[in-house]
Amino acid sequence: MHQQVNLFQPVFRKQQKVFSATTLAQIVGAVAVLLLLLLGHASWTLANMESTAGNLQQQYDHLQQQIGALEETLRTPDTEALDNEIEQLQARIEERGELLTRFDDLAIENQSGFHIHFRALAEQHINGLWLEGVSVDGSANIEIRGSTLDARLVPGYLQRLANLPELSDTPFETVKLSRTDAQQPEIGFVLRNFPEGQAWD
């Protein structure tokens, strides 16, 4: 006699675990709390950033006010007078520069034949030293008039003239420095290749 035993009874089957309503409620609550924490942190961070931006804007405005006040303090009659003197000096520099550029044309028109001397002088340039006039007579007497902000530049200028082949036969014997206005920084100078008391031809 045979007896069959059914081993596939419901009690032996793998049961699926299903979250209870309480567990699901706890999970949903935890997620909600986490979202609220994240939202609160983001709001706090944004508030701090806005506060920092406001402080920086106040510091910037204050700095701008200080700069404006400093500019007003520096804008005195003395500085305005100095600016005017600088503008006048720049205008004189430009005028003397034009004078040097016209040396070639004037020399060509000069009937005394000393255009070589004018060309040589026009090619010499030292920062801080300017020519105001050059006179040449029929006896090759040369007088150079100019100004500088530093008297120490004049010896260097003389040395450069002495090294020029065009002027090597006319050494400058007389050097005269003078300050026409004690309030001005410029120093006038006169160079001559002949004694000061000698008459012009």
Backbone as numpy.savetxt, mean C-alpha at the origin, in Angstrom:
# Nx Ny Nz CAx CAy CAz Cx Cy Cz
-49.25 -104.88 16.14 -50.10 -103.72 16.14 -49.21 -102.49 16.14
-49.52 -101.54 15.27 -48.72 -100.31 15.13 -49.51 -99.13 15.63
-48.78 -98.15 16.25 -49.42 -96.92 16.74 -48.61 -95.74 16.25
-49.20 -94.81 15.57 -48.53 -93.62 15.05 -48.65 -92.49 16.07
-47.46 -91.85 16.26 -47.41 -90.71 17.19 -47.16 -89.45 16.38
-48.01 -88.47 16.43 -47.88 -87.18 15.69 -47.01 -86.24 16.52
-45.78 -86.03 16.01 -44.82 -85.16 16.71 -45.02 -83.69 16.36
-45.84 -83.41 15.41 -46.07 -82.02 14.98 -47.29 -81.44 15.69
-47.21 -81.46 16.97 -48.26 -80.88 17.76 -48.04 -79.38 17.90
-49.04 -78.57 18.06 -48.89 -77.11 18.21 -47.94 -76.72 19.32
-47.81 -77.59 20.32 -46.97 -77.24 21.42 -45.49 -77.26 21.02
-45.18 -78.05 19.95 -43.79 -78.15 19.51 -43.45 -77.16 18.41
-44.38 -76.40 17.91 -44.11 -75.43 16.84 -43.43 -74.18 17.41
-42.55 -73.50 16.55 -41.85 -72.27 16.95 -42.84 -71.12 16.98
-42.95 -70.55 18.14 -43.91 -69.48 18.32 -43.30 -68.14 17.94
-43.98 -67.29 17.19 -43.52 -65.93 16.83 -43.76 -65.00 18.00
-42.67 -64.24 18.33 -42.78 -63.29 19.42 -43.40 -62.00 18.92
-44.38 -61.55 19.51 -45.08 -60.33 19.14 -45.01 -59.36 20.32
-44.55 -58.05 19.99 -44.48 -57.05 21.06 -45.87 -56.76 21.59
-45.87 -56.61 22.83 -47.14 -56.28 23.45 -47.42 -54.79 23.29
-48.62 -54.39 23.54 -49.00 -52.97 23.43 -48.20 -52.12 24.39
-47.87 -52.69 25.55 -47.10 -51.92 26.53 -45.69 -51.67 26.02
-45.09 -52.73 25.44 -43.72 -52.59 24.92 -43.69 -51.58 23.78
-44.64 -51.65 22.85 -44.70 -50.70 21.74 -44.87 -49.27 22.25
-45.67 -49.11 23.26 -45.87 -47.77 23.82 -44.59 -47.24 24.42
-43.84 -48.13 25.08 -42.56 -47.70 25.66 -41.56 -47.31 24.57
-41.53 -48.07 23.47 -40.61 -47.76 22.36 -40.98 -46.40 21.74
-42.27 -46.23 21.48 -42.72 -44.96 20.89 -42.40 -43.80 21.82
-42.59 -44.00 23.10 -42.28 -42.95 24.07 -40.80 -42.60 24.09
-39.96 -43.64 24.02 -38.51 -43.40 24.02 -38.08 -42.63 22.79
-38.65 -43.03 21.63 -38.31 -42.30 20.39 -38.77 -40.85 20.47
-39.94 -40.63 21.03 -40.45 -39.26 21.15 -39.56 -38.43 22.07
-39.15 -39.06 23.18 -38.26 -38.34 24.11 -36.95 -37.99 23.42
-36.40 -38.96 22.66 -35.14 -38.71 21.94 -35.29 -37.58 20.93
-36.40 -37.57 20.20 -36.64 -36.49 19.24 -36.76 -35.15 19.95
-37.43 -35.14 21.10 -37.55 -33.90 21.85 -36.19 -33.40 22.33
-35.33 -34.35 22.76 -34.00 -33.97 23.21 -33.18 -33.38 22.06
-33.27 -34.05 20.88 -32.54 -33.54 19.71 -33.06 -32.16 19.31
-34.38 -31.98 19.35 -34.95 -30.68 19.00 -34.53 -29.61 20.01
-34.51 -29.97 21.27 -34.09 -29.01 22.29 -32.63 -28.63 22.14
-31.78 -29.61 21.83 -30.35 -29.31 21.64 -30.15 -28.41 20.42
-30.87 -28.69 19.33 -30.75 -27.86 18.13 -31.21 -26.43 18.42
-32.30 -26.29 19.17 -32.79 -24.95 19.51 -31.78 -24.21 20.38
-31.20 -24.92 21.34 -30.20 -24.30 22.22 -28.97 -23.86 21.43
-28.52 -24.73 20.51 -27.36 -24.39 19.67 -27.66 -23.18 18.79
-28.86 -23.15 18.18 -29.24 -22.02 17.34 -29.31 -20.73 18.15
-29.84 -20.80 19.37 -29.93 -19.60 20.22 -28.53 -19.08 20.56
-27.61 -20.01 20.85 -26.23 -19.58 21.15 -25.57 -18.93 19.94
-25.83 -19.51 18.75 -25.25 -18.94 17.54 -25.80 -17.55 17.27
-27.10 -17.38 17.48 -27.70 -16.05 17.27 -27.15 -15.05 18.28
-26.95 -15.50 19.53 -26.39 -14.61 20.54 -24.95 -14.22 20.19
-24.17 -15.19 19.72 -22.79 -14.90 19.32 -22.75 -13.94 18.15
-23.65 -14.17 17.18 -23.70 -13.28 16.02 -24.08 -11.86 16.44
-25.01 -11.75 17.39 -25.39 -10.42 17.88 -24.23 -9.73 18.58
-23.48 -10.49 19.39 -22.31 -9.90 20.07 -21.26 -9.44 19.08
-21.02 -10.27 18.06 -20.03 -9.90 17.05 -20.47 -8.64 16.29
-21.75 -8.53 16.00 -22.24 -7.34 15.31 -22.07 -6.10 16.17
-22.33 -6.23 17.48 -22.13 -5.10 18.38 -20.65 -4.70 18.44
-19.77 -5.70 18.51 -18.34 -5.39 18.52 -17.90 -4.71 17.23
-18.45 -5.18 16.10 -18.12 -4.57 14.81 -18.59 -3.12 14.75
-19.83 -2.88 15.21 -20.36 -1.52 15.21 -19.52 -0.61 16.11
-19.13 -1.14 17.27 -18.31 -0.35 18.20 -16.95 -0.03 17.58
-16.37 -1.01 16.89 -15.09 -0.79 16.25 -15.20 0.25 15.14
-16.29 0.21 14.38 -16.51 1.21 13.33 -16.62 2.61 13.93
-17.30 2.70 15.07 -17.42 4.01 15.74 -16.06 4.51 16.20
-15.22 3.61 16.72 -13.88 4.00 17.15 -13.03 4.47 15.98
-13.15 3.76 14.85 -12.39 4.16 13.66 -12.84 5.54 13.19
-14.15 5.76 13.17 -14.66 7.07 12.77 -14.18 8.18 13.68
-14.20 7.91 15.00 -13.73 8.92 15.95 -12.24 9.19 15.78
-11.47 8.12 15.49 -10.03 8.29 15.29 -9.75 9.11 14.04
-10.50 8.86 12.97 -10.32 9.64 11.74 -10.63 11.11 11.98
-11.67 11.38 12.76 -12.00 12.77 13.07 -10.91 13.42 13.90
-10.31 12.64 14.81 -9.23 13.17 15.65 -8.00 13.50 14.82
-7.69 12.62 13.84 -6.50 12.83 13.02 -6.69 13.95 12.00
-7.94 14.27 11.69 -8.23 15.29 10.68 -8.14 16.66 11.34
-6.91 17.13 11.49 -6.65 18.43 12.12 -6.17 19.42 11.08
-6.18 20.71 11.40 -5.64 21.70 10.44 -4.19 21.43 10.05
-3.41 20.88 10.99 -2.01 20.59 10.67 -1.90 19.52 9.59
-2.69 18.45 9.71 -2.62 17.40 8.71 -3.14 17.88 7.36
-4.18 18.74 7.39 -4.68 19.28 6.13 -3.63 20.16 5.46
-2.91 20.95 6.26 -1.84 21.77 5.69 -0.73 20.90 5.12
-0.43 19.80 5.82 0.60 18.89 5.32 0.17 18.24 4.01
-1.11 17.87 3.91 -1.61 17.30 2.66 -1.49 18.31 1.52
-1.78 19.58 1.80 -1.66 20.62 0.77 -0.20 20.79 0.33
0.72 20.73 1.29 2.14 20.86 0.94 2.58 19.68 0.08
2.09 18.48 0.42 2.45 17.30 -0.37 1.93 17.44 -1.80
0.69 17.92 -1.95 0.13 18.10 -3.28 0.93 19.13 -4.08
1.32 20.22 -3.42 2.12 21.23 -4.11 3.47 20.68 -4.52
4.08 19.89 -3.63 5.38 19.30 -3.93 5.27 18.33 -5.11
4.20 17.53 -5.13 4.00 16.61 -6.25 3.80 17.36 -7.56
3.08 18.49 -7.50 2.89 19.30 -8.71 4.23 19.85 -9.21
5.09 20.27 -8.27 6.40 20.79 -8.67 7.27 19.68 -9.26
7.15 18.49 -8.70 7.91 17.36 -9.23 7.49 17.06 -10.66
6.18 17.09 -10.92 5.69 16.84 -12.26 6.17 17.92 -13.24
6.16 19.17 -12.78 6.63 20.25 -13.64 8.11 20.08 -13.98
8.90 19.69 -12.99 10.33 19.52 -13.24 10.59 18.30 -14.12
9.72 17.28 -13.97 9.85 16.13 -14.85 9.60 16.51 -16.30
8.60 17.36 -16.52 8.34 17.85 -17.88 9.51 18.68 -18.39
10.14 19.42 -17.49 11.30 20.21 -17.90 12.42 19.30 -18.39
12.64 18.20 -17.71 13.69 17.27 -18.12 13.35 16.61 -19.45
12.09 16.29 -19.68 11.72 15.65 -20.94 11.86 16.60 -22.11
11.83 17.92 -21.83 11.98 18.89 -22.92 13.44 19.27 -23.19
14.36 18.69 -22.42 15.77 19.04 -22.59 16.25 18.77 -24.02
15.89 17.64 -24.57 16.37 17.28 -25.91 15.90 18.30 -26.94
14.60 18.66 -26.88 14.08 19.62 -27.85 14.74 20.99 -27.69
14.91 21.42 -26.47 15.55 22.72 -26.23 17.01 22.70 -26.68
17.66 21.59 -26.47 19.07 21.51 -26.85 19.24 21.55 -28.36
18.33 20.91 -29.07 18.43 20.93 -30.54 18.23 22.34 -31.07
17.31 23.07 -30.42 17.06 24.44 -30.85 18.16 25.41 -30.40
18.96 24.99 -29.41 20.00 25.88 -28.89 21.10 26.05 -29.93
21.42 27.28 -30.27 22.40 27.55 -31.31 23.83 27.49 -30.82
24.02 27.40 -29.51 25.38 27.39 -28.99 26.05 26.04 -29.13
25.30 24.99 -29.52 25.90 23.70 -29.78 26.15 22.86 -28.54
25.49 23.13 -27.43 25.72 22.37 -26.22 24.61 21.36 -25.96
24.01 20.85 -27.02 22.94 19.89 -26.84 23.44 18.60 -26.18
24.72 18.28 -26.37 25.27 17.08 -25.74 25.23 17.21 -24.22
25.55 18.41 -23.72 25.51 18.64 -22.27 24.08 18.51 -21.74
23.13 19.08 -22.48 21.74 18.99 -22.04 21.26 17.54 -22.01
21.62 16.78 -23.03 21.21 15.38 -23.08 21.79 14.60 -21.89
23.07 14.84 -21.62 23.72 14.14 -20.51 23.07 14.47 -19.18
22.74 15.74 -18.98 22.09 16.14 -17.73 20.68 15.56 -17.62
19.98 15.54 -18.74 18.60 15.04 -18.71 18.54 13.56 -18.38
19.58 12.82 -18.70 19.58 11.38 -18.46 19.94 11.02 -17.03
20.42 11.99 -16.26 20.78 11.72 -14.87 19.57 11.96 -13.97
19.25 10.96 -13.17 18.09 11.10 -12.27 18.40 10.43 -10.95
18.17 11.15 -9.87 18.34 10.63 -8.51 17.06 10.90 -7.74
16.52 9.86 -7.14 15.30 10.04 -6.34 15.56 11.00 -5.18
14.68 11.99 -5.06 14.82 12.98 -4.00 15.62 14.20 -4.40
16.04 14.27 -5.67 16.80 15.42 -6.16 16.20 15.83 -7.50
15.91 17.14 -7.65 15.25 17.62 -8.86 15.98 18.84 -9.41
16.01 18.92 -10.73 16.60 20.09 -11.40 15.52 21.13 -11.64
15.89 22.39 -11.46 14.96 23.49 -11.71 15.39 24.35 -12.88
16.65 24.28 -13.27 17.10 25.07 -14.40 18.56 24.81 -14.73
18.91 24.99 -15.99 20.29 24.83 -16.46 20.60 26.00 -17.38
21.75 26.65 -17.16 22.18 27.77 -17.99 23.54 27.46 -18.58
23.69 27.76 -19.87 24.96 27.55 -20.58 25.24 28.79 -21.41
26.48 29.29 -21.36 26.82 30.46 -22.19 27.80 30.04 -23.29
28.23 31.00 -24.06 29.09 30.71 -25.20 30.47 30.23 -24.84
30.89 30.39 -23.58 32.20 29.94 -23.13 32.13 28.59 -22.43
31.05 27.86 -22.62 30.85 26.54 -22.02 30.73 26.61 -20.50
30.37 27.78 -19.98 30.08 27.88 -18.55 28.69 27.31 -18.28
28.61 26.41 -17.30 27.35 25.73 -17.00 26.96 26.01 -15.55
25.70 26.35 -15.37 25.15 26.52 -14.03 23.90 25.66 -13.92
23.88 24.81 -12.89 22.75 23.91 -12.65 22.09 24.32 -11.34
20.78 24.54 -11.39 20.02 24.89 -10.21 18.98 23.80 -9.93
18.87 23.44 -8.66 17.92 22.40 -8.30 17.60 22.42 -6.83
16.89 21.38 -6.38 16.53 21.27 -4.97 16.51 19.81 -4.59
16.59 19.57 -3.29 16.60 18.20 -2.78 16.04 18.20 -1.37
15.62 17.04 -0.92 15.16 16.88 0.45 16.28 16.38 1.36
17.41 16.00 0.77 18.54 15.47 1.53 19.83 16.02 0.93
20.53 16.87 1.68 21.75 17.50 1.16 22.82 16.47 0.84
22.75 15.28 1.43 23.77 14.27 1.16 23.68 13.71 -0.25
22.58 13.98 -0.95 22.45 13.49 -2.33 23.26 14.32 -3.31
23.58 15.56 -2.94 24.29 16.45 -3.87 25.69 15.93 -4.20
26.52 15.50 -3.22 27.84 14.96 -3.58 27.76 13.76 -4.52
26.76 12.90 -4.28 26.59 11.76 -5.18 26.24 12.20 -6.59
25.40 13.23 -6.69 25.04 13.76 -8.01 26.26 14.35 -8.69
27.10 15.07 -7.95 28.34 15.63 -8.51 29.25 14.53 -9.03
29.34 13.43 -8.28 30.20 12.33 -8.70 29.68 11.71 -9.99
28.38 11.61 -10.12 27.82 11.06 -11.35 28.10 11.97 -12.54
27.99 13.29 -12.31 28.30 14.22 -13.40 29.77 14.13 -13.79
30.65 13.95 -12.79 32.08 13.87 -13.09 32.41 12.62 -13.89
31.62 11.58 -13.77 31.87 10.34 -14.49 31.31 10.35 -15.91
30.56 11.41 -16.27 30.00 11.48 -17.61 31.06 11.93 -18.60
31.26 11.20 -19.69 32.25 11.63 -20.69 31.91 13.00 -21.27
30.60 13.30 -21.41 30.21 14.57 -22.00 30.59 15.77 -21.13
30.75 15.53 -19.82 31.04 16.64 -18.89 32.40 16.49 -18.21
33.17 15.51 -18.65 34.46 15.28 -18.00 35.42 16.45 -18.15
35.25 17.25 -19.23 36.15 18.38 -19.44 35.63 19.66 -18.79
34.50 19.58 -18.08 33.95 20.77 -17.41 33.62 20.44 -15.96
34.62 20.22 -15.12 34.33 19.88 -13.72 33.66 21.04 -13.00
32.77 20.72 -12.10 32.03 21.74 -11.36 32.86 22.18 -10.16
33.22 23.47 -10.17 34.11 24.01 -9.14 33.35 24.64 -7.98
32.13 25.07 -8.21 31.38 25.80 -7.18 30.12 25.02 -6.82
29.93 24.81 -5.53 28.73 24.15 -5.02 28.15 25.04 -3.92
26.89 25.37 -4.06 26.24 26.26 -3.10 24.93 25.63 -2.65
24.76 25.48 -1.34 23.53 24.93 -0.76 22.86 26.01 0.09
21.55 26.08 0.02 20.82 27.08 0.80 19.39 26.62 1.01
18.80 27.06 2.12 17.39 26.78 2.41 16.65 28.12 2.37
15.82 28.29 1.36 15.14 29.57 1.17 14.04 29.81 2.19
13.43 28.72 2.68 12.35 28.85 3.64 12.58 27.84 4.76
12.74 28.35 5.98 13.02 27.46 7.10 11.86 26.52 7.41
10.66 26.86 6.94 9.50 26.04 7.20 9.34 24.91 6.17
10.11 24.96 5.10 10.01 23.97 4.04 11.17 22.98 4.14
10.93 21.71 3.77 12.01 20.71 3.88 13.02 20.77 2.73
12.71 21.51 1.67 13.57 21.50 0.50 14.83 22.34 0.73
15.93 21.86 0.14 17.21 22.57 0.18 17.61 22.87 -1.26
17.84 24.13 -1.56 18.24 24.51 -2.91 19.75 24.35 -3.09
20.17 24.04 -4.31 21.59 23.93 -4.59 21.89 24.53 -5.97
23.11 25.02 -6.10 23.60 25.58 -7.36 24.97 24.98 -7.64
25.16 24.46 -8.84 26.44 23.88 -9.25 26.97 24.69 -10.44
28.25 25.06 -10.39 28.86 25.82 -11.48 30.22 25.21 -11.81
30.55 25.24 -13.07 31.88 24.78 -13.49 32.84 25.96 -13.66
32.56 27.04 -12.95 33.41 28.23 -13.00 33.32 28.92 -11.64
34.29 29.75 -11.29 34.25 30.46 -10.01 33.00 31.32 -9.89
32.48 31.44 -8.67 31.21 32.13 -8.46 31.27 33.59 -8.91
32.41 34.26 -8.72 32.50 35.68 -9.06 32.72 35.94 -10.53
32.93 34.90 -11.32 33.22 35.12 -12.75 31.97 35.58 -13.49
32.16 36.54 -14.38 31.03 37.09 -15.15 30.67 36.16 -16.29
29.38 36.19 -16.66 28.94 35.41 -17.80 29.34 36.10 -19.09
29.64 35.29 -20.10 29.95 35.84 -21.43 28.66 36.15 -22.17
